[in-house]
């Protein structure tokens, strides 16, 4: 129950429990006295008492009559629906305990009386009070709709009852109905047994399905495992194929390189003999000196070292051993060792200065180198009849194809021009000997 107290007039305002609007009470509520309240509170509701609504009473009586007649006719086999009105939800009211103490204050007593009346009304029905006129009309319409619904149900039961009576008059007896019901029950039993058999079969099928699902799950796991193994093997196969292709490409490149190397002469690639103006060169180092072009002795010594290394390599290739001398390649300090006197070393390097003018070992070393080159030329001529372009004898080189003059390879008592020309002719003979050995003794494993 909703009430509102205002300070201005000290009046109690009530609110509709449904639409929450303020209510203006009738003046008769203000004239309630103690006797009226006692009459309301003394009223006791008996659950066995019939509801006074004549429509509901008629509906209950008609429903009981239909049930009794149907039980008599069908032996309790066909039971029409029973309609009972819940009398607890009708306009009865529950007991509200008596007020033992009445407030002597007029406003408090009046408020208490009104609240008790609404509580009694709310307790006797499912509807909460107080209600405004609009909500009351709505509730009455709702109740009228329910009454109409009950009346329609009563008419349906009456029609059903009349149909039962008409069937009895048409010759359908209860015995026949019982036989039909028994036949239906037997048929129902057969169907139930068949259904039980089908259910047993279904359970077996369910078990088989569970077994197959487990087998499928196992096979799926095995498939995933095999797939992973296959993928791993496939990856390894691809890696091996890639490695194989890489090896094949490397092999092809190696074969091409081998073929190129077979066609390449090691001596030609290692020792490049050419000329630079009046100077003969080997691997870029000039050999000789001129008054207008003073070549450093370090470069001349390096050129002699390359020459000694080349002649020594060609002799090893031909398996030639020189008489009286042994070539010792040692970079820019190469020398020739005398086989008759091993303690005697003939240097093929110099540093210049006054001491160099009186030291004859450098000239002896160059003469010994020219002697070894002459032995190399004789061996080449013996093998293939090949001759070098310049004749060499006793430390001199003769220009046989030109002026026919001879040039000494010694530096002492000789001009720088003639010494440089003799060294250039010597390098030319060495180059020709290199070409002859390369063409004659080239091997696959070279």
C-alpha positions in Angstrom: 0.0 0.0 0.0 1.3 3.4 -1.0 0.6 6.5 1.2 2.0 10.0 1.2 2.1 12.4 4.2 2.3 16.2 3.6 3.4 18.7 6.3 1.1 21.4 5.2 -2.3 19.9 6.1 -1.2 16.7 7.8 -3.5 14.7 5.5 -2.8 11.2 4.3 -2.7 10.8 0.5 -3.2 7.3 -1.1 -1.7 6.2 -4.5 -3.2 3.7 -6.9 -1.3 0.5 -6.7 -1.6 0.0 -10.5 -1.0 3.3 -12.2 0.6 5.1 -9.3 -1.7 8.2 -9.4 -2.8 10.1 -6.3 -6.3 9.1 -5.1 -9.0 11.2 -3.7 -11.0 9.1 -1.2 -14.7 9.2 -0.9 -16.1 11.2 2.1 -17.5 8.0 3.6 -14.0 6.8 4.4 -13.7 9.8 6.8 -16.9 8.8 8.7 -15.7 5.3 9.7 -16.2 4.6 13.4 -15.0 1.9 15.7 -18.1 -0.2 15.1 -17.6 -0.3 11.4 -14.0 -1.3 11.8 -15.0 -4.1 14.3 -17.5 -5.4 11.8 -14.8 -5.6 9.1 -12.3 -7.2 11.4 -14.9 -9.7 12.8 -15.6 -11.1 9.3 -13.9 -14.5 8.9 -13.6 -16.3 5.6 -14.5 -20.0 5.4 -12.7 -21.8 2.6 -15.5 -24.3 2.4 -18.1 -21.6 1.7 -19.3 -21.4 -1.9 -18.5 -18.2 -3.8 -21.7 -16.2 -4.1 -21.3 -15.6 -7.8 -24.1 -17.6 -9.5 -22.2 -18.1 -12.7 -19.2 -19.7 -10.9 -21.6 -21.9 -8.9 -23.4 -23.1 -12.0 -20.1 -23.9 -13.7 -18.9 -26.0 -10.8 -22.2 -27.9 -10.6 -22.3 -28.6 -14.3 -18.6 -29.8 -14.3 -19.3 -32.2 -11.4 -22.4 -33.6 -13.1 -20.5 -34.2 -16.4 -17.7 -36.0 -14.5 -20.2 -38.3 -12.7 -22.1 -39.2 -15.9 -18.9 -39.9 -17.8 -17.6 -42.2 -15.1 -20.8 -44.1 -15.1 -20.9 -44.5 -18.9 -17.2 -45.4 -19.6 -16.2 -47.0 -16.4 -13.7 -44.3 -15.7 -12.0 -44.9 -19.1 -12.9 -41.6 -20.7 -12.5 -38.7 -18.4 -13.6 -35.3 -19.7 -11.5 -32.3 -18.6 -12.5 -31.0 -15.2 -12.9 -27.3 -14.7 -12.5 -26.0 -11.2 -12.6 -22.4 -10.2 -9.9 -21.5 -7.8 -12.0 -20.1 -5.0 -9.0 -19.0 -3.1 -8.5 -16.3 -5.8 -12.2 -15.2 -5.7 -13.5 -12.2 -3.9 -13.1 -13.8 -0.5 -11.0 -12.2 2.2 -8.6 -13.4 4.8 -8.7 -12.7 8.5 -7.0 -9.6 9.6 -6.1 -9.8 13.3 -8.0 -7.4 15.5 -6.6 -4.2 16.6 -6.2 -4.3 20.2 -5.4 -0.7 20.8 -7.2 2.1 19.1 -5.5 5.4 18.8 -7.5 8.1 20.5 -6.1 10.7 18.1 -8.8 11.4 15.5 -6.4 11.7 12.5 -4.4 8.6 13.5 -7.5 6.6 14.1 -9.0 7.6 10.7 -5.8 6.7 8.9 -5.5 3.4 10.7 -9.2 2.6 9.8 -8.7 3.3 6.1 -5.5 1.3 5.9 -7.2 -1.7 7.6 -10.1 -1.6 5.1 -7.7 -1.6 2.2 -5.7 -4.4 3.8 -8.8 -6.5 4.2 -9.8 -6.0 0.5 -6.3 -6.8 -0.6 -6.1 -9.9 1.5 -9.4 -11.3 0.2 -8.4 -11.1 -3.5 -5.3 -11.2 -5.7 -5.8 -7.5 -6.5 -3.8 -5.0 -4.5 -5.9 -2.0 -3.2 -6.5 0.9 -3.4 -7.4 1.4 -7.1 -8.5 4.4 -9.0 -11.7 4.3 -11.0 -10.0 3.7 -14.4 -8.0 0.8 -12.9 -11.1 -0.6 -11.2 -13.0 -0.5 -14.5 -10.1 -2.3 -16.2 -10.1 -5.0 -13.6 -13.8 -5.5 -13.9 -13.5 -5.9 -17.7 -10.8 -8.5 -17.1 -13.0 -10.4 -14.7 -15.9 -10.2 -17.1 -13.7 -11.7 -19.8 -12.7 -14.6 -17.5 -16.4 -15.2 -16.7 -17.2 -15.3 -20.5 -14.4 -17.8 -21.0 -15.8 -20.0 -18.2 -19.2 -19.8 -19.7 -17.8 -20.9 -23.1 -16.1 -23.9 -21.4 -19.4 -24.8 -19.8 -21.1 -24.8 -23.2 -18.3 -27.0 -24.6 -18.8 -29.5 -21.7 -22.5 -29.5 -22.3 -22.1 -30.2 -26.0 -19.6 -33.0 -25.2 -22.1 -34.5 -22.8 -24.9 -34.4 -25.4 -22.6 -36.1 -27.9 -22.0 -38.9 -25.5 -25.7 -39.4 -25.0 -26.2 -39.4 -28.8 -23.5 -42.1 -29.3 -25.2 -44.3 -26.8 -28.5 -43.9 -28.6 -26.8 -44.9 -31.9 -25.9 -48.4 -30.6 -22.3 -48.0 -29.4 -22.2 -49.7 -26.0 -19.6 -49.5 -23.3 -18.7 -53.2 -23.8 -17.8 -52.5 -27.4 -15.7 -49.5 -26.3 -14.0 -51.7 -23.7 -13.2 -54.3 -26.4 -11.9 -51.6 -28.6 -9.8 -50.2 -25.8 -8.4 -53.7 -25.0 -7.5 -54.2 -28.6 -5.8 -50.9 -28.7 -4.0 -51.8 -25.5 -2.8 -55.0 -27.0 -1.7 -53.2 -30.1 0.0 -50.7 -27.9 1.8 -53.5 -26.1 3.0 -55.0 -29.4 4.1 -51.5 -30.5 5.9 -51.0 -27.1 7.7 -54.3 -27.5 8.7 -53.4 -31.0 9.8 -50.0 -29.8 11.9 -51.7 -27.1 13.5 -53.9 -29.7 14.2 -50.8 -31.9 15.6 -49.0 -28.8 17.9 -52.0 -28.1 19.1 -51.9 -31.8 19.5 -48.1 -31.5 21.7 -48.5 -28.4 23.8 -51.1 -30.2 24.1 -48.7 -33.2 25.1 -45.9 -30.7 27.8 -48.2 -29.2 29.1 -49.1 -32.7 29.1 -45.4 -33.6 31.1 -44.6 -30.4 33.6 -47.4 -31.3 33.8 -46.1 -34.9 34.2 -42.5 -33.6 37.1 -43.6 -31.4 38.6 -45.5 -34.3 38.1 -42.5 -36.5 39.8 -40.3 -33.9 42.7 -42.7 -33.7 43.0 -42.9 -37.4 42.9 -39.1 -37.6 45.7 -38.8 -35.1 47.7 -41.4 -37.0 47.0 -39.5 -40.2 48.2 -36.3 -38.7 51.3 -38.0 -37.4 51.9 -39.6 -40.8 51.3 -36.3 -42.5 53.8 -34.6 -40.2 56.3 -37.3 -41.0 55.6 -37.0 -44.7 56.0 -33.2 -44.6 59.3 -33.7 -42.7 60.5 -36.2 -45.3 59.3 -34.1 -48.1 61.1 -31.1 -46.7 64.3 -33.2 -46.3 63.8 -34.4 -49.9 63.5 -30.8 -51.2 66.6 -29.9 -49.2 68.5 -32.8 -50.6 67.3 -32.0 -54.1 68.4 -28.4 -53.7 71.7 -29.6 -52.3 72.0 -32.0 -55.2 71.3 -29.3 -57.7 73.8 -27.1 -56.0 76.4 -29.8 -56.1 75.6 -30.4 -59.8 76.0 -26.7 -60.5 79.3 -26.7 -58.6 80.4 -29.8 -60.4 79.6 -28.2 -63.8 81.4 -25.0 -62.8 84.4 -27.1 -61.6 84.4 -29.0 -64.9 84.3 -25.8 -66.8 87.1 -24.4 -64.6 89.1 -27.7 -65.1 88.7 -27.4 -68.8 89.8 -23.8 -68.7 92.8 -24.7 -66.6 93.7 -27.5 -68.9 93.8 -25.1 -71.7 95.7 -22.6 -69.6 99.5 -22.8 -69.5 100.8 -22.4 -66.0 104.1 -20.9 -67.1 102.4 -18.4 -69.4 100.0 -17.4 -66.7 102.7 -17.2 -64.0 105.6 -15.7 -66.0 104.7 -12.8 -68.4 107.7 -11.8 -70.5 107.4 -8.6 -72.6 109.3 -5.4 -73.3 109.0 -1.8 -72.2 110.8 0.3 -74.7 114.5 -0.7 -74.8 114.1 -2.9 -71.6 113.0 -6.5 -71.5 110.4 -7.2 -68.7 109.3 -10.2 -66.8 106.2 -9.9 -64.7 106.5 -6.1 -65.0 110.1 -5.9 -63.7 112.6 -4.2 -66.0 116.0 -5.7 -66.6 118.9 -3.4 -67.5 120.0 0.2 -67.1 120.5 3.2 -69.4 122.2 6.5 -68.8 118.9 8.3 -69.3 116.8 5.8 -67.4 118.4 4.7 -64.1 116.5 1.6 -63.0 116.6 0.8 -59.3 118.7 -2.2 -58.4 115.8 -3.6 -56.3 113.7 -3.9 -59.5 116.7 -5.4 -61.4 117.2 -7.9 -58.6 113.5 -8.9 -58.6 113.6 -9.4 -62.4 116.7 -11.7 -62.0 114.8 -13.6 -59.3 111.8 -14.2 -61.6 114.1 -15.3 -64.4 115.9 -17.8 -62.2 112.6 -19.2 -61.0 111.3 -19.6 -64.5 114.4 -21.4 -65.9 114.5 -23.7 -62.8 110.8 -24.6 -63.3 111.2 -25.3 -67.0 114.2 -27.6 -66.2 112.2 -29.5 -63.6 109.4 -29.9 -66.1 111.8 -31.4 -68.6 113.6 -33.3 -65.9 116.8 -31.5 -66.9 119.8 -31.3 -64.6 122.4 -28.6 -65.4 126.1 -29.4 -65.5 128.4 -27.5 -63.2 125.7 -25.2 -61.8 122.5 -25.3 -59.7 119.9 -22.6 -59.9 118.6 -21.4 -56.5 115.5 -19.2 -56.7 115.4 -16.9 -53.7 113.3 -13.9 -54.7 115.4 -10.7 -55.2 118.4 -12.4 -53.7 118.5 -15.5 -56.0 121.9 -17.0 -56.8 123.7 -19.8 -58.6 125.5 -22.5 -56.8 128.6 -24.1 -58.3 128.5 -27.9 -58.3 132.3 -28.2 -58.3 132.7 -25.9 -55.3 129.4 -25.8 -53.3 130.8 -23.1 -51.0 131.0 -20.8 -54.0 127.8 -18.8 -54.6 127.4 -16.6 -57.6 124.8 -13.9 -56.8 122.3 -12.6 -59.3 121.7 -9.4 -57.3 123.7 -6.2 -56.7 123.4 -3.0 -54.9 125.7 -0.7 -56.9 128.4 1.6 -55.4 132.2 1.6 -55.7 132.6 -1.9 -54.3 130.3 -3.2 -57.1 132.7 -1.9 -59.7 135.5 -4.2 -58.5 133.3 -7.2 -57.6 133.2 -9.8 -60.5 130.8 -12.3 -58.8 127.7 -10.6 -60.2 129.2 -10.9 -63.8 130.1 -14.6 -63.1 126.6 -15.3 -61.9 125.1 -13.8 -65.1 127.5 -15.8 -67.3 126.6 -19.0 -65.3 122.9 -18.3 -65.9 123.5 -17.8 -69.6 125.3 -21.2 -69.6 122.3 -22.9 -68.0 120.0 -21.3 -70.5 122.3 -22.7 -73.3 122.0 -26.2 -71.8 118.2 -25.8 -71.7 118.3 -24.7 -75.4 120.3 -27.8 -76.4 117.9 -30.1 -74.5 114.9 -28.5 -76.3 116.6 -28.8 -79.6 117.4 -32.5 -78.9 113.7 -33.3 -78.1 111.9 -31.5 -80.8 114.5 -29.7 -82.9 113.4 -26.3 -81.7 115.9 -23.4 -81.8 116.0 -20.2 -79.9 116.2 -16.9 -81.9 119.5 -15.7 -80.4 122.7 -17.6 -80.3 124.5 -17.8 -76.9 128.1 -18.6 -76.3 130.8 -17.7 -73.7 128.7 -15.1 -72.0 127.7 -13.3 -75.2 124.5 -13.2 -77.2 124.6 -12.8 -80.9 121.9 -11.0 -82.9 121.6 -13.6 -85.6 118.5 -12.2 -87.2 119.6 -8.6 -87.3 123.0 -7.0 -87.4 124.9 -10.1 -86.4 126.6 -8.2 -83.6 127.4 -9.9 -80.2 126.5 -8.3 -76.9 128.2 -9.3 -73.6 126.1 -10.0 -70.6 128.7 -8.8 -68.2 128.3 -5.3 -66.8 132.0 -4.6 -66.2 134.0 -3.2 -69.1 130.7 -2.9 -71.0 128.3 0.0 -71.8 124.8 0.1 -70.2 123.2 0.1 -73.6 124.9 -3.1 -74.7 124.3 -4.8 -71.3 120.6 -3.9 -71.5 120.3 -5.2 -75.1 122.0 -8.5 -74.1 119.5 -8.9 -71.2 116.6 -8.2 -73.5 117.8 -10.9 -76.0 118.2 -13.3 -73.1 114.6 -12.7 -71.9 113.4 -13.3 -75.5 115.2 -16.6 -75.7 113.7 -17.5 -72.3 110.2 -16.6 -73.6 110.7 -18.8 -76.6 111.8 -21.7 -74.5 108.8 -21.2 -72.3 106.5 -21.5 -75.3 108.3 -24.6 -76.6 108.0 -26.4 -73.2 104.4 -25.4 -72.8 103.4 -26.9 -76.2 105.6 -30.0 -75.8 105.1 -31.0 -72.2 101.6 -29.9 -71.5 99.8 -32.7 -69.5 96.2 -33.2 -68.3 97.4 -32.9 -64.7 99.4 -29.8 -65.4 
